[in-house]
Amino acid sequence: MKLLLAESGTTLGGTERVVWEIATRLPSSRYEVAVWLADAPGVDELAASLAARGIAVTRVAEVDSRWDWAGMLRTFRALRRHAPALLHIHHVWPAADRYLPAIARAAGVPHVVVTEHIVGRSHSGAQRALKRRELDRADAVTTVCGAVADSLVRDYGVERARLRVVPNGADPPDEDDEHPAARRLRDELGAGQFRPLWVCAGRLEEQKGHAVLIDALAQLKSRSLDFVCAIAGNGALRQALERRAESLGLGRSLRFLGQIEAIGPLLAAADACVLPSLWEGLPLTLLEAMARGRPTIASAVGGIPEVVDDGVTGRLVPPGDVGALAAALEDFHRRPAESRVLGAAAAAEVRAEYTWPRVVERFEAVYDEVLGLASFAPEHRRPARAAARGGAR
């Protein structure tokens, strides 16, 4: 089957990782996979990685206006050339590339699957109407978590029975490979037995809530707690966040590491991982930290509460609540043995329920259902198909 995966993001993030995992893990005996990516330089690395795996990659500019007739014609012609049996669209933002399904239908693409990765509304009434039409016309709609599914029901009137929850995944870590690098990072950052290392990894954008974390760290600093916090990632807010940290006197207690190519060793080095997001889908960093047995403190937004059982596999705090985040970090600081128990439970949960092979099997089940092949699917995928049919949780 000719499968086309399309994603319009302009930087590397969780959505791009999901596309990479699907494209590289689907069995070549069943699928001829091609990928459409934006023409932005931020996804050049992803395009090169896919091409190195022998996957055809086309860079396509997003059609973001109904007046972009040239872009629509260009996309129409490209779809006619590809002639996929199924187009699987991954949306980063609610308003992204809502014209693609209609163009695909006009180009003769018989089946369309839409995956929504984040909670949020489109930016205008016209965009919301466009999104409703897209979701109504899709053969299947999947979401990365129940919270995203809830938002589609609430904000766009999608019938719950039409939605399938296919969560993100995480690979089990290669501990032999990561351990030496993790020890080196702890030494470089000055972490020790009585000076914990806390890690926050994510784009430096408003959504990720770094300003809340910085204010919480300042509270802990005023209480004479000794720690080092490492923020990994780049984004539009980096300079503003660095100025905020400096003005609050955090000094060497807070390090901005920039973009980290391999985040695994940094997560493995951490005594705890922090995700102070203001809104989310299901962040990959959370799953990857949990897979490594790291205790996590995360905002109770999006799909995070569906994965983190507060007090069992991690800690949840209200989004934007500086005091609650500071209290949770202080509790981890003063009770490290108890926090490690949470990390061990988190690792067991992720390895049992959130692995990339399981994710890809669930998407295969959705494809089979859309194509009318569900009853002919190989035996090994039937449990995953049942899970995919279960709807939003």
N, C-alpha and C positions, 0 to 999 in steps of 0.2 A: 504494500500500500504506500502511495506517495503521501507523506505527511509533511506539512509546512508549519513550522513553529515561528510565530511572529511576535516581536517584542519591541516597544518603541522607547525604552529608557535610554538616557544619554550618559549615564555613569554606571559603574559596576556596583551592584547591590544584590539583595536577596533574590529579586525577581530574575535577574540575569543568571544567578547560580542555578535556579530551578530549571531554566531553559537549558543550560549546559548539561545538567544531570539527565534530563529527559532525552536530549539529543544523543548523548554519548552512551546511555544505558539501554535504550530500546534495542531489541534484537534485530540485527540486520537481515535475518532470515524472513522477518515479517514486514519491516518498514524501510522505505527509502526516505531518509530524513533530510530536509533542507531547512535552513534558518534564515529569517529576515531580521536584520538589526538596523537600528538608526544609523545615519551617516555621521554621527557625532564622534569625535576622537576619544571620548571617554569609554567607548566600548570596543576600541581597536584591539585591546588585549584579548577580549572574549572572542572576537572574530578570528584572530590569529590562532587561538587555542582550538577552536572548533575546526578550522581549516586543517590544522595539523593532525586532527583525528579523522580526516577524510570526509568531513561533512561540508556540503555546499553552503556557502554563506553569501547572501546578497544584502548590500547596504541600500536601504530604501528610506527616503525622507518621509516623515509623517505628513499626511494630509490633515491639516488642522483648521481648514476653513472650507465652507461650502462654495466659496468663490475660487478655490484653487483648482480650476479645471485642468490645468496642465499636470498637476500632481495626481489628480484622479485618473487621467488618461494614462499617465506613466504607470501607475499602480495596476490599472486594469490590464494593460498590455503585459506587464510582468506576471500577473496571475494567469493570464491565458497561456504564456510560455511555460510556466511551471506546471499548470494543470494538476494541482494536488487533489487527491480524493478527500482530504480533510485538512482544514485550516484550523490551527489551535492558536488563539490569540491570548497573550498574557498582558494584562493591564497593570501598569505601575501606579498611575494616578487615575482617579475616576473619570476625568475628561479626555484621557489619551486616546487618540486614533479611533474615534467612534465611527468614522466613515468606512473603515476597512471591511467590516462584514457586508455592508450594502454593495460595495465595489466587488467583493468576492462573489456574491450572489449573481451580480450582473455578468461577471466573467465566467460563470458556469461552474463555480466550485460547489460541489453537492452538499458538503457537510461543514459546519462551523461549530467549534467549541470555544467558549470564552472562560478564562480564569481570572478572577478578581483577587488581588493580593493585599489590598489595604482598605481600611474603613475610611470613608470620606465622601463628601458630596461633590458633584460637578460645580463649576463656577458660575453658571447662569441657568435660567429657565430653559433656554434653547438647548444647552448642553445636556441638561437632565432629560429633556424629551428625546434627544438623540440617543442617549444611553438606554432609555426605556425601550426604544425601538430595536436597538441592538440586542438587548437581553431577550426580548420577546421572540426575535427571529433566530436566535442561536438554537442549535440542536441540543446542546447541553451547556449548563453553566456550573462551573466548579469554583469553590472558594477555599482559601488556605485555612480558614477557621470558622467556627460558628458565629463569631462576632461579625465577620464580613457578610456572612449569609443573612444574619439578622438585619444588617443595614440595607441589603438589597430588598428584603421583604418590606421593611419599614419605609424606606425612602423612594423605592421604585416600583413597589407593588408586585414583585416577582413572587410567584406561588412557591411556597416552601418545598413542595414535592418535586419541583424542577431542579432543586439545588443539590449538589454533591459536595461534601467536604473532603478535600484531599490535602492534608496538612503537609508542611515542609518536612525535610529530613536532616539528618546529620550522620556523617561517617564515624564509626568507632575510631578513636585516635590510635596512631602508631606510637605507643609509649616509648619504645626503644629509640625511635627517631626523634621524638619531641623532648624527651627528658633532658638530654644534655643542653639543648638550646634553651629550655625553660630555666635550668639552673644558671646559665650564663646571663639570661635576662634579669633574674632576681638579683644577681650580683651587681650588674650594671646599674640597676635602678635603686640599689641600696636597701632592698627588702631583707628582713631577717625574722628571727623567731618572735621578737617582740615588736617588730615594725611590719605590719601586714602590707601586702601589695593588693590593691583593688584595681580592677581593670574595667574600663568602659570602652566598648568598640562600636563605632557607628559613624555615619556621615555627620559632619558638624553643621547640622541644619536644625531649625526650630523644632521639628517633629521629635527629635531624639532627646530633648530636655536637658542638654548639658548644663545650661545655666542653673537649673535646679540642683544638679549635683554639685556644682562649684559652690553654691550658697550653703549646701549641707556640709561640705568639707570645711568651709570657713567656720561654721558652728563647732565642728569637732576640734578644729585647731584652737579655738578659743577656750576649749575645755582641756587643753594640754595633751590631747591624744596624739601619739606619734604614728604616722602612717605615710605611705606613698601611693598616690593614685596615678595611673597611666591612662590617658585618653588616646585611643588609636583611631585615626581617620582624618579626612580632610573635608573641607566644605566652606561655604560662603561665610560662616560665622567664626572662623578660626581666630582672626585677629581680635574680634570683639570679645570672644571668650578668654583669650590670653590677657587682654587688658583687664577684664573683670577679675580674673584670678590674681593678677598682680596687685590690683587695687585692694583686694581683700587680704593681702599678705600671705598667700599660700606658698610662695617661693618654690623651693625644690620639693615640696610635698606633692605637687601636681606637675606631671610631665605631659606635654603634648608630643606624641610620637610621630604624627603624620600618618600617611597611608602605609599599612603593613601588608606586605605581599602575602605572607603565610601567617594567618592569625592564630593557628593552633598552638604553637609554643608559648605565645603570650598568654593565651587563656589557661594553658596548663601551668604557667608560672604563678598565676593569681591565687591569692588566698580567698578571694571572692570576686564575682563579676557583677556589675551594676548596669541596669538598663532603665534609666529614668524617663522613658519615652512619654510624650504627651498624647500621642495616638499611634496605633500600630496595626499590622496584620498579625503575622506570626514570625517574629524576627529569627533569622538563622543563627545569629550570634547567641541567642538564648539557648537554642538546642545544642549548639556546638560546645558551649560552656558546660551545660548539664551533662553532655556525653562524656566530658572529661572529669566528672565528679566534682565540679567547682560549685560551691554554694553561690546562689544567686539572689540578688535583691532586684525586683523589677516592679514597674508600675502596673497596676491592675487595669490595663487597657487592651483593646483588641482581643487577640486570641491568647494572650499571655496567661490569664487565669484558667484557660482550658488545659494548659500544660503544667503550670506551677500550682501545686496544692499548698496553700499557705501554711507554713509551719511543718510541712511534711517533706516536700521536695524543694523548698525555697521560701522566700519571703516576698509578700506583696505589699505595696504601699500605694496610697492614692496618688494619681498623677498630679504633679505640680506642688506636692506637699513637702516643703523643705524639711520641716520638723520631723515628719514621719520617716523620711529617708535618712536623716541624721541619726535618729534613734535606732533604726535597723542596723546601720553601719556600726554604731557604737556597741550594739548588742553582739554583733559578729566579732568585733574587736575584743570584747571582754570575755566572750564564750566561744573561743575558736573550736574546741572539741565538739560542741553542739552544732556549730555550723557545718563541720565536716560530715556529721551524720546526715544532714540535709543533702549535702553534695552526693553522698553515696546513694541515697534513695533516688535522687534525680538521675544519676547515671543509669540505674536499673530501669527507670521509667522510659528514658529516651531509647535505650538499646532494645527494649521490648516493643515499643510502639512507633518510633519515629526514625526509621532508617530509609536511606535513599532507594534500595531495592523495593521496599514496601510502597513507597511513594509512586515509583514508576509502574509497578503492578496495578496500582489503583487507577492511574491514568490509562493504562492499557484496557482496563475493564470499562472505563468510560468510552474509549474509542470503540470497543467491541459493541457496546450497547447502542451507540449512535449509528454504527454501520450495520446493525442487525446481526452481528456475529456472536452475541453473548453466549448462545447455546453451543457454539462450536469452539469456544475458547479452551486452551489447554487446561487440564485439571489443576495444575499448580497455581493458577490465578483465580480459581473460583472463590476462595475465601476473601480475597482482596476485592473482588467484584461485589460480593455481598456487603462489604464494608462501604464501598462507594455508593451503593444503593440506599444506604441507611439514612441519607439526607443530612442536614445540618444538626450538629449536636448542641 
